[in-house]
Amino acid sequence: MDKYIENYGKYTKRVRMLYACSLLLFVFLAVFEYVCSGKILAAIGALACGVVMFVVIKLLQKADDDFISEVVAAMSDLLDNLSELKRQQVFPENDDSLVSRLQSKVDKIIDALKLQNSRERLEHEKIKGLVSDLSHQLKTPISNLRMYTDFLKNPDISDDERTQYLQVLELAVERLSFLSESMIKVSRLESGLINLDVKSQSINDTVLQAVKDVYVSAKNADITIRYDEQVKCDIQHDRRWTAEACFNLLDNAIKYGKTGSEIVLSVRKLGLTVEISVTDENEPIGEDERTHIFERFYRGRNSGDKDGVGIGLYLSREIIEKQGGMLSVIPQKGGNKFVIVLQSR
């Protein structure tokens, strides 16, 4: 800044010197004209011309100063807009001039900063929501651990009561363990720490792996899983995580299923996509809940005292969307149909 002030000072000194030299030159010309011609009018005329030229130069210099002042003021406004992230035209945008290009670049910087701020706000809200959800989910099991641990300290409780309290503690520990494992999976997916191993492989083998993982749960609940394989094909997908997504859908159907009911798992090809569907005979999901069931920690009205933390469907959608697919729910007469759509190429 000091350098620019010094240069501006030198510039004003040179201008003043130029004025002085010009005035002296015109005086000299007037005297020279008088000496050579001996005519006073000629000398006065030459001097008058010099004065006029001096005034014109002075006016031009003032116009330059005014223009520079206007440009500096406009530059100040432009910098204010940048600091306030306010997109407002100061210089014309359609001119092929330096200030026009500067206006365009500042506008681009403002747009980029606005986008960055918006992303940071969304990330902040996301973290805030996650902390709130975690606090809510941890509250019950931690309270149970504290309360029933105090109960066990009582030497007068019976063996039956001790066994009952230990069972409650075991359930609380299992819930905390399940919650921590689920949150680790979600955080790894959301933060991009998981590199999906996407390659061409049998989608049929992938969904059958999910069936094997839920077989015992289905058998214990007296629920039948019918596999409707309409096509055999290899598609680009990550086997481990896609099987996890299918497992969550099947596990959710079993958890809320009725004794003796049936779950239909279907694989079929539709044009350039492959559709994996899980159809149950459970209570149809209400229209007002369909937009929420894939949210993290959301549990439906019919969840009651069912085990779970409301993260399975959210995790399934994250897994599928990470692979460029879609997961949705379609209400059926007497049940629900969860549909996974993946590209077949």
C-alpha positions as CSV (number, residue, x, y, z in Angstrom):
1,M,0.0,0.0,0.0
2,D,2.9,2.4,0.9
3,K,4.4,1.8,-2.6
4,Y,1.1,2.8,-4.3
5,I,0.8,5.9,-2.2
6,E,4.4,6.8,-3.1
7,N,3.8,6.3,-6.8
8,Y,0.7,8.4,-6.7
9,G,2.6,11.2,-5.0
10,K,5.3,11.0,-7.7
11,Y,2.5,11.1,-10.3
12,T,0.9,14.3,-8.9
13,K,4.3,16.0,-8.7
14,R,5.0,15.2,-12.4
15,V,1.6,16.6,-13.4
16,R,2.3,19.9,-11.5
17,M,5.7,20.2,-13.0
18,L,4.2,19.6,-16.4
19,Y,1.7,22.4,-15.8
20,A,4.5,24.8,-14.7
21,C,6.7,23.9,-17.7
22,S,3.7,24.4,-20.0
23,L,2.9,27.8,-18.5
24,L,6.6,28.9,-18.7
25,L,6.8,27.7,-22.3
26,F,3.7,29.8,-23.3
27,V,5.1,32.9,-21.5
28,F,8.5,32.3,-23.3
29,L,6.6,32.0,-26.7
30,A,4.7,35.2,-26.0
31,V,8.0,37.1,-25.2
32,F,9.7,35.6,-28.2
33,E,6.8,36.6,-30.5
34,Y,7.0,40.2,-29.1
35,V,10.8,40.4,-29.5
36,C,10.7,39.0,-33.1
37,S,7.7,40.9,-34.4
38,G,7.6,43.9,-32.2
39,K,3.8,43.5,-32.0
40,I,2.2,43.5,-28.6
41,L,-1.0,42.0,-29.9
42,A,0.8,39.0,-31.3
43,A,2.4,38.4,-28.0
44,I,-0.9,38.8,-26.1
45,G,-2.5,36.4,-28.6
46,A,0.2,33.8,-28.1
47,L,-0.1,34.2,-24.3
48,A,-3.9,33.8,-24.5
49,C,-3.6,30.6,-26.6
50,G,-1.2,29.3,-24.0
51,V,-3.6,30.1,-21.2
52,V,-6.5,28.4,-23.0
53,M,-4.4,25.3,-23.6
54,F,-3.4,25.3,-20.0
55,V,-7.1,25.5,-18.9
56,V,-8.0,22.7,-21.3
57,I,-5.2,20.5,-20.0
58,K,-6.3,21.3,-16.4
59,L,-9.9,20.3,-17.2
60,L,-8.8,17.1,-18.9
61,Q,-6.7,16.2,-15.8
62,K,-9.7,16.9,-13.6
63,A,-11.8,14.7,-15.8
64,D,-9.2,11.9,-15.4
65,D,-9.1,12.4,-11.7
66,D,-12.9,12.2,-11.5
67,F,-13.0,9.1,-13.6
68,I,-10.3,7.4,-11.5
69,S,-12.3,8.4,-8.4
70,E,-15.4,6.8,-9.8
71,V,-13.6,3.6,-10.7
72,V,-12.1,3.4,-7.2
73,A,-15.5,3.9,-5.7
74,A,-17.0,1.2,-7.9
75,M,-14.1,-1.1,-7.0
76,S,-14.9,-0.4,-3.3
77,D,-18.6,-1.3,-3.9
78,L,-17.5,-4.5,-5.7
79,L,-15.3,-5.5,-2.8
80,D,-18.2,-4.7,-0.4
81,N,-20.4,-7.0,-2.5
82,L,-17.8,-9.7,-2.3
83,S,-17.4,-9.4,1.5
84,E,-21.2,-9.5,1.9
85,L,-21.7,-12.3,-0.8
86,K,-24.1,-9.9,-2.6
87,R,-24.4,-10.5,-6.3
88,Q,-24.9,-7.0,-7.7
89,Q,-23.8,-5.4,-11.0
90,V,-21.3,-2.6,-10.5
91,F,-19.5,-2.7,-13.9
92,P,-21.2,-3.7,-17.2
93,E,-21.0,-7.5,-17.8
94,N,-21.2,-7.5,-21.6
95,D,-18.2,-5.3,-22.3
96,D,-14.9,-6.9,-23.3
97,S,-13.1,-4.7,-20.9
98,L,-10.9,-5.3,-17.9
99,V,-13.5,-4.1,-15.4
100,S,-16.2,-6.2,-17.1
101,R,-14.0,-9.3,-16.7
102,L,-13.3,-8.4,-13.1
103,Q,-17.1,-8.1,-12.5
104,S,-17.6,-11.6,-14.0
105,K,-14.8,-13.1,-11.9
106,V,-16.1,-11.6,-8.7
107,D,-19.6,-12.9,-9.4
108,K,-18.2,-16.4,-9.9
109,I,-16.3,-16.1,-6.6
110,I,-19.6,-15.0,-4.8
111,D,-21.5,-17.9,-6.3
112,A,-18.8,-20.4,-5.2
113,L,-18.7,-19.0,-1.7
114,K,-22.5,-19.1,-1.4
115,L,-22.5,-22.7,-2.5
116,Q,-19.7,-23.6,0.0
117,N,-21.6,-21.8,2.8
118,S,-24.8,-23.7,1.9
119,R,-23.0,-27.0,2.0
120,E,-21.4,-26.1,5.3
121,R,-24.8,-25.2,6.8
122,L,-26.3,-28.5,5.5
123,E,-23.4,-30.4,7.0
124,H,-23.7,-28.5,10.3
125,E,-27.5,-29.4,10.4
126,K,-26.7,-33.0,9.5
127,I,-24.2,-33.3,12.4
128,K,-26.6,-31.5,14.7
129,G,-29.3,-33.9,13.8
130,L,-27.0,-36.9,14.1
131,V,-26.0,-35.8,17.7
132,S,-29.6,-35.3,18.6
133,D,-30.7,-38.7,17.2
134,L,-27.8,-40.4,19.0
135,S,-28.7,-38.7,22.3
136,H,-32.3,-39.9,21.9
137,Q,-31.3,-43.4,21.0
138,L,-28.7,-43.8,23.8
139,K,-31.0,-42.4,26.5
140,T,-33.1,-45.5,27.1
141,P,-30.4,-48.2,27.2
142,I,-28.1,-46.1,29.3
143,S,-30.9,-45.3,31.7
144,N,-31.7,-49.0,32.0
145,L,-28.1,-49.9,32.6
146,R,-27.8,-47.4,35.4
147,M,-31.2,-48.2,37.0
148,Y,-30.9,-52.0,36.9
149,T,-27.3,-51.9,38.0
150,D,-28.5,-50.1,41.1
151,F,-31.2,-52.7,41.6
152,L,-28.6,-55.5,41.5
153,K,-26.6,-53.8,44.3
154,N,-29.5,-54.6,46.6
155,P,-28.6,-57.7,48.6
156,D,-32.2,-58.4,49.4
157,I,-33.5,-59.1,45.9
158,S,-34.6,-62.6,45.0
159,D,-32.9,-64.9,42.5
160,D,-35.8,-64.4,40.1
161,E,-35.6,-60.7,40.3
162,R,-31.8,-60.9,39.8
163,T,-32.3,-63.0,36.7
164,Q,-34.9,-60.6,35.4
165,Y,-32.7,-57.6,35.9
166,L,-29.7,-59.3,34.2
167,Q,-32.0,-60.0,31.2
168,V,-32.9,-56.3,31.0
169,L,-29.2,-55.4,31.2
170,E,-28.3,-57.9,28.5
171,L,-31.0,-56.4,26.2
172,A,-29.7,-52.9,26.9
173,V,-26.1,-54.0,26.1
174,E,-27.3,-55.7,22.9
175,R,-29.2,-52.5,21.9
176,L,-26.1,-50.4,22.4
177,S,-23.9,-52.8,20.5
178,F,-26.4,-52.9,17.6
179,L,-26.7,-49.1,17.6
180,S,-22.9,-48.6,17.6
181,E,-22.4,-51.1,14.7
182,S,-25.2,-49.5,12.7
183,M,-23.8,-46.0,13.3
184,I,-20.3,-47.1,12.3
185,K,-21.8,-48.4,9.0
186,V,-23.7,-45.3,8.4
187,S,-20.8,-42.9,9.2
188,R,-18.5,-44.9,7.0
189,L,-20.9,-44.7,4.1
190,E,-21.7,-41.0,4.5
191,S,-18.1,-40.0,4.9
192,G,-17.0,-42.0,1.9
193,L,-14.6,-44.1,3.9
194,I,-16.1,-47.2,2.3
195,N,-14.9,-47.9,-1.2
196,L,-17.7,-50.0,-2.8
197,D,-16.3,-53.0,-4.7
198,V,-18.5,-52.6,-7.7
199,K,-18.0,-55.3,-10.4
200,S,-20.0,-57.5,-12.7
201,Q,-21.4,-60.5,-10.7
202,S,-24.5,-62.5,-10.2
203,I,-27.3,-60.4,-8.5
204,N,-29.1,-63.7,-7.8
205,D,-26.3,-65.0,-5.6
206,T,-26.2,-61.7,-3.8
207,V,-29.9,-61.7,-2.8
208,L,-29.7,-65.4,-1.9
209,Q,-26.9,-64.5,0.5
210,A,-29.4,-62.1,2.2
211,V,-32.0,-64.9,2.4
212,K,-29.5,-67.2,4.1
213,D,-28.7,-64.5,6.7
214,V,-32.3,-64.0,7.7
215,Y,-33.4,-67.7,7.4
216,V,-33.2,-68.5,11.1
217,S,-35.1,-65.3,12.1
218,A,-37.9,-66.1,9.6
219,K,-38.1,-69.7,10.8
220,N,-38.3,-68.7,14.4
221,A,-41.1,-66.2,13.5
222,D,-42.9,-68.9,11.5
223,I,-42.7,-66.7,8.3
224,T,-42.1,-68.2,4.9
225,I,-39.7,-66.6,2.3
226,R,-40.6,-67.4,-1.3
227,Y,-37.9,-66.7,-3.8
228,D,-39.3,-65.7,-7.2
229,E,-36.4,-65.8,-9.7
230,Q,-37.6,-64.5,-13.0
231,V,-34.2,-63.9,-14.5
232,K,-30.6,-64.8,-13.9
233,C,-28.1,-62.0,-14.7
234,D,-24.8,-60.4,-13.8
235,I,-24.8,-56.7,-13.1
236,Q,-22.4,-54.2,-11.7
237,H,-22.8,-54.0,-8.0
238,D,-21.0,-54.5,-4.6
239,R,-22.1,-57.9,-3.3
240,R,-21.4,-57.4,0.4
241,W,-23.3,-54.1,0.7
242,T,-26.1,-54.9,-1.7
243,A,-26.7,-58.1,0.3
244,E,-26.7,-55.9,3.4
245,A,-29.4,-53.7,1.9
246,C,-31.5,-56.7,0.9
247,F,-31.0,-58.2,4.4
248,N,-32.3,-55.1,6.0
249,L,-35.5,-55.2,3.9
250,L,-36.1,-58.8,4.7
251,D,-35.3,-58.4,8.3
252,N,-37.7,-55.5,8.5
253,A,-40.5,-57.5,6.9
254,I,-39.9,-60.4,9.3
255,K,-39.7,-58.1,12.4
256,Y,-43.2,-56.6,11.6
257,G,-44.6,-59.8,10.0
258,K,-47.5,-61.8,11.1
259,T,-47.1,-65.4,12.2
260,G,-47.7,-67.7,9.2
261,S,-47.4,-64.9,6.7
262,E,-45.3,-65.0,3.5
263,I,-42.6,-62.8,2.1
264,V,-41.9,-62.8,-1.6
265,L,-38.4,-61.9,-2.8
266,S,-38.4,-61.3,-6.6
267,V,-35.6,-60.6,-9.1
268,R,-36.6,-59.5,-12.6
269,K,-35.2,-57.4,-15.5
270,L,-36.9,-54.3,-16.8
271,G,-35.2,-52.9,-19.9
272,L,-31.8,-51.6,-18.8
273,T,-32.5,-52.1,-15.1
274,V,-32.9,-55.0,-12.7
275,E,-35.6,-54.9,-10.0
276,I,-35.3,-56.6,-6.7
277,S,-38.5,-56.5,-4.7
278,V,-39.5,-57.6,-1.2
279,T,-43.3,-58.0,-0.8
280,D,-44.8,-58.6,2.7
281,E,-48.2,-59.2,4.1
282,N,-47.8,-56.6,6.9
283,E,-49.9,-53.6,7.7
284,P,-49.7,-51.2,4.8
285,I,-47.5,-48.1,5.4
286,G,-49.6,-45.0,5.5
287,E,-49.2,-42.3,2.9
288,D,-48.0,-39.8,5.5
289,E,-45.2,-42.2,6.6
290,R,-43.8,-43.1,3.2
291,T,-41.7,-40.0,3.0
292,H,-40.2,-40.7,6.4
293,I,-39.5,-44.4,6.7
294,F,-36.1,-44.0,5.0
295,E,-35.0,-41.3,7.4
296,R,-32.3,-42.1,9.9
297,F,-33.8,-43.3,13.3
298,Y,-37.4,-43.1,12.1
299,R,-39.7,-45.7,13.5
300,G,-43.2,-46.1,12.2
301,R,-46.4,-45.9,14.3
302,N,-46.8,-49.7,14.3
303,S,-43.3,-50.3,15.6
304,G,-44.5,-50.7,19.1
305,D,-42.1,-52.6,21.3
306,K,-40.3,-54.2,18.3
307,D,-36.5,-54.4,18.5
308,G,-34.7,-51.9,16.4
309,V,-33.4,-48.3,16.2
310,G,-34.9,-47.3,12.9
311,I,-31.7,-47.3,10.9
312,G,-32.1,-50.4,8.6
313,L,-34.1,-48.8,5.8
314,Y,-32.0,-45.6,5.9
315,L,-28.9,-47.7,5.5
316,S,-30.4,-49.7,2.7
317,R,-31.2,-46.6,0.7
318,E,-27.8,-45.1,1.3
319,I,-26.2,-48.3,0.0
320,I,-28.4,-48.5,-3.1
321,E,-28.0,-44.8,-4.0
322,K,-24.2,-45.0,-3.6
323,Q,-24.4,-47.4,-6.5
324,G,-26.6,-45.2,-8.6
325,G,-29.8,-47.1,-7.9
326,M,-33.1,-46.3,-6.2
327,L,-35.0,-47.7,-3.3
328,S,-38.7,-47.0,-2.8
329,V,-41.8,-48.5,-1.2
330,I,-45.1,-49.2,-2.9
331,P,-48.2,-49.9,-0.9
332,Q,-50.0,-53.1,-1.8
333,K,-53.4,-54.5,-0.9
334,G,-52.7,-56.2,2.4
335,G,-49.0,-55.5,2.5
336,N,-46.0,-53.4,1.3
337,K,-43.6,-53.8,-1.6
338,F,-40.0,-52.5,-1.2
339,V,-38.3,-52.1,-4.6
340,I,-34.6,-51.8,-5.4
341,V,-33.7,-50.7,-8.9
342,L,-30.2,-51.1,-10.2
343,Q,-28.7,-50.5,-13.6
344,S,-28.1,-53.8,-15.5
345,R,-25.1,-52.3,-17.4
